[in-house]
Structure formats: structure tokens, C-alpha cells
Amino acid sequence: MSNCGTTLSAPGNYVLTGNLVCPASNGVNITGSGVDLDLSGFTIDGGGDPLAGNNSRCTDGGVGVKVGTNISNVHIHDGAVRGFTLGIQMNDASCSQVNKMTMTRNCFYGVQLNDSNGNKLATNTVVENGTTLILPGGFFCGGVNSLCGGISLQGSSANHMISQDVRRNAQAAVLMDNNSTGNIVSGSDASQTGVLFGFDAVGIQDLGMSNIIRNNTSSGNTGGGIHVFGPHGVVQSNTASGNGPLGGGHCGPGASGICIVAGPGLNLVRGNTALGNTGTDLGDENPGCDADVWKHNTFGTRNQTCIH
């Protein structure tokens, strides 16, 4: 496989035979189930580099590897995607995998899952994605009031993100929206979010419900380590230290290590370490922590005595 814009619709194994530079199209379109795409160590390059000021691919919606709707059992592995609006995008995909991939210098997100369930992202490097571009209509990072960064889940459930390097992205290392449930983020490094771009940024942001965040590092982010908005979340055995100096939002002033945002509650926060944040190390915006449970955490500061 050696051409930009190639469409893979039949099951089978497909191997990239060299680097692709695709300044005016998608890299690869996958429209059928059972596709194994082996990049064989090569790179699909969209030609942009927003961190260096080249926003040429930020507004055309170009995708490095685009997985179409109602597709399952796709495997994308062993290569790199850079310089597009989106690195890898899955739309209504299930039971698929992305592993040993590098997604970097894409404008919106390195990886975006839309209405995609039961997928696995493992051992990927998703770094330095996002842009500071502001358009005349006020659009930036893909849309008005939208974030950009490493990995985004939109209406996606039961996905497992394990051992991801998601450092140095623009506004979020991992973002799960309010319609994303039952996902797991584990063993990943979500540090230094916002540092290269100058944004007030949080490493891991969970707006959904019943998601599990465990054994991650989310430190040195400009605006905070881990923020949980929805109910029934589990935040366990993470390190969220040294976040700041910004963080003017939730559990502020200053950047919190771990913050439970005011809402339905019923979250479990256990066995985490949060030290040296410019705001409170551990914070809960619900009065008296409501139904949130805080146990066996290591911290320097807290905003309520119900946090342990």
C-alpha cells in the first residue's frame, strides 16, 4: 500500500510500504471490518505542524487513518500519523485495536473515538497534539469552546486505554465526554498538558460516568491533574503532583491534583498520591463530599475534612 487516500473495504492484512505525505487528503480510509493495517514503522504525514505554526491541515477535517461506521475488528499498528486535523478517528467502531502507534503534531486530537465501544488502545505515544489557532469566527482547537489534545472519547463506552504516553498535549491528555461510560484509563502518563501551548489545561478529564482511572501519572499539567465530573467514577492509585501554575477553574484557586467537580457524586477516590500542587492537592466541590468516598490517599492539602 503506497497511495494517499487508499480505501480498505475488504477484510485482510494491509502493509504500508513507505512513508506517505498527504497534504490534501486523508491518509487511509477503512470502510470494512476485519482490516489489519500494519504501518511497518512508516509515517503517514498530513503536512501540517501546528506546534511549529503550520496550521495548514487544521480546518479541512483531514484524518490520518479514518475508520468508518458500523465496523469491527480493525487493527492499526506499528507506525506513526502526524500533521492532520485528527490522527486516528474511529466512528461507530467496535472490538478494534490501536497499538504501538505514534500520533503527534495533529491539530485537534491524536486519537478520537466517536460512538465507538469495546475498543483497546495500548502502548501508543500520543504527544504534542493541538493548536493555538484562532479563526475569525472564534473557532479554535476544532470548535467553539472545544478542547484539543491527546485522546478524546465522544459518546464512547467500554474502551480500554492502557500504557499510553499522552504527555505535552494542548488542553487535555485524555478527555471522556458526558456520554462516555464504563471506560478504563490505566498505566498511562498524562503529564505536562498545556505546557508547550500556554493553555490552562488538565491532564485527565472525565465528564462521563462509571469510568475507571487507575495507576496513571498526571503531573506537571498547567491547570490540574485529574478532574471527575460524573457519578460512579473510580480514581485509584494515581499520582497527580506538581500541577500548576494556572488552574483558575474547579477546586481552585490554583491547580488541584485531583478534583471531584460538584455534581451527582458517588465516586471512589482511593490510594492516590497528590503533592505539591499550586492549589489544593485533593478537592471535592460537593458539600461534605456528599456521597463521594475518599480513602487512603497521600496528600499535603485538601479542601474538606471528609477527604482522607
DOZASE-825488 format. One line per field, with one value per residue (C-alpha): chain; residue in one letter; residue number from 0; y, x, z. Coordinates in Angstrom, 1 decimal. Example, Ala and Ser with C-alpha at 12.3 -4.5 7.8 and 13.67 -1.06 7.14 Angstrom:
BEGIN
cadena: [A A]
residuo: [a s]
num: [0 1]
py: [-4.5 -1.1]
px: [12.3 13.7]
pz: [7.8 7.1]
END
This chain:
BEGIN
cadena: [A A A A A A A A A A A A A A A A A A A A A A A A A A A A A A A A A A A A A A A A A A A A A A A A A A A A A A A A A A A A A A A A A A A A A A A A A A A A A A A A A A A A A A A A A A A A A A A A A A A A A A A A A A A A A A A A A A A A A A A A A A A A A A A A A A A A A A A A A A A A A A A A A A A A A A A A A A A A A A A A A A A A A A A A A A A A A A A A A A A A A A A A A A A A A A A A A A A A A A A A A A A A A A A A A A A A A A A A A A A A A A A A A A A A A A A A A A A A A A A A A A A A A A A A A A A A A A A A A A A A A A A A A A A A A A A A A A A A A A A A A A A A A A A A A A A A A A A A A A A A A A A A A A A A]
residuo: [m s n c g t t l s a p g n y v l t g n l v c p a s n g v n i t g s g v d l d l s g f t i d g g g d p l a g n n s r c t d g g v g v k v g t n i s n v h i h d g a v r g f t l g i q m n d a s c s q v n k m t m t r n c f y g v q l n d s n g n k l a t n t v v e n g t t l i l p g g f f c g g v n s l c g g i s l q g s s a n h m i s q d v r r n a q a a v l m d n n s t g n i v s g s d a s q t g v l f g f d a v g i q d l g m s n i i r n n t s s g n t g g g i h v f g p h g v v q s n t a s g n g p l g g g h c g p g a s g i c i v a g p g l n l v r g n t a l g n t g t d l g d e n p g c d a d v w k h n t f g t r n q t c i h]
num: [0 1 2 3 4 5 6 7 8 9 10 11 12 13 14 15 16 17 18 19 20 21 22 23 24 25 26 27 28 29 30 31 32 33 34 35 36 37 38 39 40 41 42 43 44 45 46 47 48 49 50 51 52 53 54 55 56 57 58 59 60 61 62 63 64 65 66 67 68 69 70 71 72 73 74 75 76 77 78 79 80 81 82 83 84 85 86 87 88 89 90 91 92 93 94 95 96 97 98 99 100 101 102 103 104 105 106 107 108 109 110 111 112 113 114 115 116 117 118 119 120 121 122 123 124 125 126 127 128 129 130 131 132 133 134 135 136 137 138 139 140 141 142 143 144 145 146 147 148 149 150 151 152 153 154 155 156 157 158 159 160 161 162 163 164 165 166 167 168 169 170 171 172 173 174 175 176 177 178 179 180 181 182 183 184 185 186 187 188 189 190 191 192 193 194 195 196 197 198 199 200 201 202 203 204 205 206 207 208 209 210 211 212 213 214 215 216 217 218 219 220 221 222 223 224 225 226 227 228 229 230 231 232 233 234 235 236 237 238 239 240 241 242 243 244 245 246 247 248 249 250 251 252 253 254 255 256 257 258 259 260 261 262 263 264 265 266 267 268 269 270 271 272 273 274 275 276 277 278 279 280 281 282 283 284 285 286 287 288 289 290 291 292 293 294 295 296 297 298 299 300 301 302 303 304 305 306 307]
py: [0.0 3.2 5.8 8.6 8.3 4.5 2.9 -0.5 -2.2 -5.9 -8.0 -8.7 -7.7 -4.5 -3.2 0.3 0.1 3.5 6.9 8.8 12.6 13.5 17.3 17.4 14.2 11.6 9.1 5.9 5.2 1.9 1.2 -2.6 -4.9 -7.3 -5.0 -5.2 -2.1 -2.6 0.7 -1.3 1.5 4.2 7.5 9.0 12.7 15.3 18.1 20.3 21.0 23.3 23.4 24.9 27.4 25.4 25.1 24.1 21.0 22.4 23.4 20.8 17.8 15.6 12.4 10.2 6.9 7.2 4.2 4.3 3.5 0.1 -1.5 -4.1 -6.0 -3.4 -3.4 -0.4 -0.8 -0.1 3.3 7.0 9.6 13.3 16.6 16.1 17.6 14.2 11.5 8.4 8.7 5.8 6.3 3.7 1.1 -1.8 -4.6 -2.9 -2.1 0.6 -0.2 0.7 3.8 7.4 10.3 13.7 17.3 16.8 19.9 18.6 15.2 12.4 9.8 10.4 7.8 8.7 6.4 3.6 0.8 -2.0 -0.9 -1.1 1.5 0.0 1.2 4.2 7.6 10.4 13.6 17.3 17.4 20.6 24.1 27.7 28.7 31.2 31.8 34.9 33.1 32.3 28.7 27.1 23.6 22.2 24.3 27.0 26.0 22.7 21.2 19.6 17.3 13.6 11.2 12.1 9.9 11.2 9.0 6.0 3.2 0.2 1.2 0.4 2.8 1.2 2.3 5.5 8.2 11.2 13.9 17.5 17.9 21.2 21.2 17.6 14.4 12.2 13.6 11.5 13.4 13.2 10.4 8.2 5.4 2.4 3.2 2.4 4.6 2.8 2.8 6.0 9.2 12.3 14.9 18.4 19.1 22.8 23.5 23.8 25.7 28.0 26.8 26.3 22.5 19.4 16.0 13.6 14.9 12.6 14.2 10.8 8.2 4.8 5.4 4.0 6.0 4.0 3.7 6.8 9.7 13.1 15.6 18.9 20.0 23.7 23.5 20.3 16.6 14.7 16.2 14.0 15.4 12.4 9.9 6.4 7.0 5.3 7.2 4.8 4.6 7.6 10.2 13.8 16.1 19.4 20.7 24.5 27.4 28.1 26.3 29.0 26.6 23.8 23.2 26.4 28.8 27.2 23.8 20.8 17.4 15.5 17.3 15.9 18.6 19.4 17.0 13.6 12.2 8.6 8.5 6.4 8.1 5.7 5.2 8.2 10.5 14.2 16.5 20.0 21.3 25.0 24.7 22.0 18.6 16.9 18.7 17.9 20.6 18.7 19.9 17.4 15.3 14.2 10.5 10.6 8.3 9.3 6.6 6.0 8.9 10.6 14.4 17.7 19.8 19.2 21.5 19.5 17.3 14.5 13.8 11.1]
px: [0.0 1.7 -1.0 -2.7 -6.5 -6.4 -9.7 -9.6 -13.0 -12.3 -11.0 -7.3 -3.8 -2.5 1.1 2.4 5.5 6.9 6.3 3.2 2.9 -0.7 -1.1 -4.6 -6.4 -6.9 -4.1 -6.1 -9.8 -11.0 -14.6 -14.8 -14.5 -11.6 -8.9 -5.3 -3.3 0.4 2.3 5.5 7.4 6.5 4.7 1.6 2.2 -0.6 1.9 0.9 2.8 0.6 3.0 5.5 2.9 1.9 -1.9 -2.4 -4.4 -6.4 -9.6 -10.1 -11.1 -8.3 -7.6 -4.6 -6.4 -10.2 -12.3 -15.8 -19.2 -20.5 -17.1 -15.5 -12.2 -9.9 -6.2 -4.0 -0.4 3.4 3.8 3.1 0.5 1.2 0.2 -3.6 -6.7 -7.1 -4.5 -6.8 -10.6 -13.0 -16.7 -19.1 -16.3 -16.2 -13.8 -10.9 -7.3 -4.7 -1.3 2.4 1.4 2.7 0.2 1.8 1.5 -2.1 -4.4 -7.4 -6.7 -4.2 -7.0 -10.7 -13.4 -16.9 -19.8 -17.2 -17.4 -15.3 -12.0 -8.5 -5.7 -2.4 1.2 0.7 2.5 0.1 2.0 2.1 -1.3 -3.4 -3.1 -3.4 -5.1 -8.0 -10.2 -12.3 -15.4 -13.8 -13.1 -10.0 -8.9 -11.6 -14.6 -16.0 -15.5 -14.0 -10.8 -8.0 -5.2 -4.3 -7.2 -10.9 -13.9 -17.2 -20.3 -18.0 -18.1 -16.3 -13.0 -9.6 -6.7 -3.6 0.0 -0.4 2.2 -0.1 2.2 2.6 -0.7 -2.6 -5.7 -6.4 -4.3 -7.4 -11.0 -14.1 -17.3 -20.6 -21.9 -18.9 -19.3 -17.5 -14.1 -10.8 -7.7 -4.7 -0.9 -0.6 1.4 -0.8 1.7 2.7 -0.6 -0.8 2.9 4.0 0.8 0.3 -3.2 -4.8 -5.1 -5.9 -4.4 -7.3 -10.9 -13.8 -17.2 -19.0 -20.0 -18.7 -15.3 -12.1 -8.9 -6.2 -2.4 -1.7 0.6 -0.9 1.6 3.1 0.0 -0.7 -4.3 -4.7 -4.1 -7.4 -11.0 -14.0 -17.5 -19.8 -21.0 -19.8 -16.2 -13.2 -9.9 -7.4 -3.6 -2.8 -0.1 -1.2 1.6 3.2 0.4 0.2 0.8 -2.6 -5.8 -8.4 -11.3 -12.6 -11.4 -9.4 -7.8 -4.7 -4.3 -5.6 -4.1 -7.5 -10.8 -14.3 -16.5 -19.8 -22.5 -24.1 -21.2 -20.9 -17.3 -14.5 -11.1 -8.6 -4.9 -3.7 -0.7 -1.2 1.6 2.9 0.1 -0.4 -4.0 -5.4 -3.9 -7.3 -10.6 -14.3 -16.8 -19.7 -20.5 -19.3 -18.1 -21.8 -21.7 -18.1 -15.7 -12.1 -9.8 -6.1 -4.8 -1.4 -1.7 -0.5 -3.6 -7.4 -10.4 -12.6 -12.0 -14.1 -11.1 -8.8]
pz: [0.0 -1.2 -2.1 -0.1 0.2 -0.1 0.9 2.6 2.4 2.4 5.3 5.1 6.0 4.5 4.8 4.2 2.0 2.7 4.2 2.8 2.6 2.1 2.2 0.6 1.6 4.3 4.6 4.8 4.9 6.4 5.4 6.1 9.1 9.7 8.4 9.8 8.9 9.5 9.0 9.3 11.0 8.4 8.8 7.3 7.2 6.5 6.0 9.0 12.2 14.4 17.3 14.8 13.5 10.4 10.7 7.0 8.0 10.9 9.1 6.4 8.7 7.3 9.1 9.0 9.4 9.4 10.4 9.1 10.6 11.9 11.6 13.9 14.4 12.9 14.0 13.4 14.5 14.3 12.7 13.0 12.0 12.1 10.7 10.1 11.8 13.5 13.7 14.0 14.1 14.8 14.1 15.5 15.6 18.0 19.1 17.4 18.5 18.0 19.4 19.1 17.2 17.5 16.9 17.1 15.9 14.8 15.2 17.1 18.7 18.2 18.6 18.6 19.3 18.3 19.4 19.5 22.0 23.3 21.7 23.1 22.8 24.1 24.2 22.0 22.0 21.6 22.2 21.3 19.6 19.5 18.2 19.4 16.1 16.5 13.4 12.7 13.9 17.2 16.4 17.9 18.7 16.4 17.5 19.8 23.4 22.4 23.7 21.8 22.7 23.1 23.2 23.0 23.7 22.4 23.3 23.6 26.2 27.5 25.9 27.5 27.2 28.7 28.8 26.8 26.6 26.4 27.6 26.4 24.6 24.3 26.6 27.6 27.6 27.9 27.6 28.2 27.4 29.3 27.1 27.6 30.2 31.6 30.1 31.7 31.6 33.2 33.3 31.3 31.6 31.1 32.3 31.1 29.4 28.3 28.9 25.3 24.2 27.1 27.9 31.3 30.9 32.9 32.2 32.6 32.3 33.0 32.2 31.9 34.4 35.7 34.2 35.9 36.2 37.8 38.0 35.9 36.3 35.7 37.0 35.9 34.0 33.9 35.2 37.2 37.3 37.2 37.2 37.5 36.8 36.5 39.1 39.9 38.9 40.4 40.8 42.2 42.7 40.5 41.0 40.4 41.8 40.9 38.8 38.1 38.0 36.4 37.3 37.8 37.4 39.5 43.1 42.6 43.1 41.7 40.1 42.0 41.9 41.9 41.9 42.1 40.5 42.0 40.8 41.4 43.3 44.3 43.3 44.9 45.3 46.9 47.2 45.2 45.7 45.2 46.5 45.7 43.6 43.4 44.6 46.8 46.4 46.8 46.4 46.4 45.4 46.9 50.4 53.0 50.0 49.6 48.6 47.4 49.3 49.8 51.3 51.9 49.8 50.3 50.1 51.6 51.3 51.0 50.8 53.2 56.2 54.6 52.3 53.6]
END
